[in-house]
């Protein structure tokens, strides 16, 4: 579970803020993941089967993410977009998700 916003480390708040700004600028869930992945890799993180302070199991290409992680990225994107004024909304992108 993630900490409360006020208790989260600066890097975690920055990651979330960047994700929100990218979603608002029109990035798709796949683009959001690839931006997150690039940030982590440039900060020295590596792929690891278990999340720890320098490794993460989601440091893979979007298409290689487990389905529940792609759904999580889609939900994050949809929630951010839903909070935008209705006249500024674009339909959410659904690529990479199972048929509905």
For each residue, the residues with C-beta under 8 A, 3 or more apart:
1:
2: 8 12
3: 7 8 12
4: 7 8
5: 8 13
6:
7: 3 4
8: 2 3 4 5 12 13 16
9: 12 13
10: 13 14
11: 14 15 43
12: 2 3 8 9 15 16
13: 5 8 9 10 16 17
14: 10 11 17 18
15: 11 12 18 19 36 39
16: 8 12 13 19 20
17: 13 14 20 21
18: 14 15 21 22 35 36 39
19: 15 16 22 23 32 35 36 76 80
20: 16 17 23 24 80
21: 17 18 24 25
22: 18 19 25 27 31 32 35
23: 19 20 26 27 32 76 77 80 81
24: 20 21 80 81 84
25: 21 22
26: 23 90
27: 22 23 31 32 35 77
28: 31 32 77 93 95
29: 32 33 62 70 73 74 76 77 92 93 95 96
30: 33 34 62 63 73 93 95 96
31: 22 27 28 34 35
32: 19 22 23 27 28 29 35 36 73 76 77
33: 29 30 36 37 58 62 65 73
34: 30 31 37 38 61 62
35: 18 19 22 27 31 32 38 39
36: 15 18 19 32 33 39 40
37: 33 34 40 41 58 59 60 61
38: 34 35 41 42
39: 15 18 35 36 42 43
40: 36 37 43 45 56 59
41: 37 38 44 45 46 59
42: 38 39
43: 11 39 40
44: 41 54
45: 40 41 54 55 56 59
46: 41 54 55 59
47: 55 56 57 59 60
48: 51 52 54 55 56 57 59
49: 57
50: 55 57
51: 48 55 56 57
52: 48 55
53:
54: 44 45 46 48
55: 45 46 47 48 50 51 52 59
56: 40 45 47 48 51 59
57: 47 48 49 50 51 60
58: 33 37 65 69
59: 37 40 41 45 46 47 48 55 56
60: 37 47 57 64 65
61: 34 37 64 65
62: 29 30 33 34 65 70 73 96
63: 30 96
64: 60 61
65: 33 58 60 61 62 69 70 73 96
66: 69 70
67: 70 71 97 98
68: 71 72
69: 58 65 66 72 73
70: 29 62 65 66 67 73 74 96 97
71: 67 68 74 75 97
72: 68 69 75 76
73: 29 30 32 33 62 65 69 70 76 77
74: 29 70 71 77 78 92 94 96 97
75: 71 72 78 79
76: 19 23 29 32 72 73 79 80
77: 23 27 28 29 32 73 74 80 81 92 93
78: 74 75 81 82 92
79: 75 76 82 83
80: 19 20 23 24 76 77 83 84
81: 23 24 77 78 84 89 90 92
82: 78 79 89
83: 79 80
84: 24 80 81 88 89
85: 88 89
86: 89
87:
88: 84 85
89: 81 82 84 85 86
90: 26 81
91:
92: 29 74 77 78 81
93: 28 29 30 77
94: 74 97 100
95: 28 29 30
96: 29 30 62 63 65 70 74
97: 67 70 71 74 94 100
98: 67
99:
100: 94 97
